[in-house]
Amino acid sequence: MAQMNVSLPEGLKAWAESRVAEGRYSSTSDYVRDLMRRDQEDAEKLRVLQAAIEDGLASPETDITIADIIAEVRARR
């Protein structure tokens, strides 16, 4: 496994150590790895959302109303 040294202000170091002391993480490294994994997941979710927004903006306008959409969804159930 690759190593990385990170400098933190005392407050952040204490915070990370307190999270470990709570027992949820086995070490500060474990805590940082979890934060980074979550950040990766969030970035992927954001990428998917941005792509969906772009698809929506690129789609043609329609005369379908929200009432039509709701009725269609109810009909599928």
N, C-alpha and C positions, 0 to 999 in steps of 0.2 A: 504494500500500500504506500502511496506517495505521502510525503510529509509536507506540511505548510506551517510556517510560524506566523502568528498574527499578533500585532500589538493592539491592546485594548486599553481604554481609559479604566481606571480603578472601578468606577461604578458598573461598567459592563462586565468586567471580570467578576465582581461580586455577584451580579445578577446571574451569570452563567453558573457560578458555583452554588448559588442558592437553589437553582433548578435541579442540579445534581443532588444536593442535600435532601431535596424533597423525595428522592428515590425514583423519579421517573426516568432518569438517565443514569448510565453507569459512569460517565465521565463528561468533562466539558467537551471533549472531542466528539463524543456521541451526541451531545446536545447541538453542537455546531453542524454536524453532519445532518441531523434531523431538520434543522432550520434551512439548510441548503437544499435538501430534498423537497421540502415544502415549497421553497422558492421556485425550484424547477417545475413542480406541478402547477403552481400558480401561473408561471410564465406560459406554460403550454395551454392552460385553460384560457388565458388572455388571448393567445394566438388564435385559438379556435373561435373565440367570440369575435375577434376582429375580422376574421375571414367570413364569418356569418353576416356580420354587419356590412362588409363590402359586397357580399353576394346580394344582400337585400337592397342596398343602394343601387346596384347595377341591374336589378330586375325591373321589368316594365311596370308602369302604374296599372291599376285595375279598378274597376267600378264595384268590386265586391266590398260589402260593408262588414263591420265587425259582427253585426247580427247574422249575416250570411255565414260567416266563419263559425260562430257559435252553433248555429243550427246544423251545419255540416258535421261538426265534432259530435254533437248529440246524436245525430243520425247514425254515426259509426258505432256508437256504444250499443 
